[in-house]
Amino acid sequence: MGIVRGTAERRTVPAGAGALVLDFTGAPNPDAPQWTVPPVTPGTCGPVAADFEQWNILRKLAATAGWSL
């Protein structure tokens, strides 16, 4: 999989391959476009009920297979 070209935007396939289209070999381009964006205040998602039963099953399976946990 590689870079998809020929569209209005460059996209990478898969999306995690962004480094393939970035050029880190030269100096930064001071003429590159700049955008003004509103500030962001990070926050939590609130309480989340966790269900670890599936993880406990995986842990037991790994221990049975000899993995040191």
Number of C-alpha atoms within 10 A of each C-alpha: 7 12 15 12 10 8 7 6 8 11 16 17 12 11 10 8 14 13 10 12 12 8 9 9 6 6 7 9 7 7 6 6 6 7 5 5 6 6 6 6 5 6 6 5 6 6 6 6 6 6 8 9 9 8 10 11 11 12 15 13 12 13 12 10 9 9 10 8 7
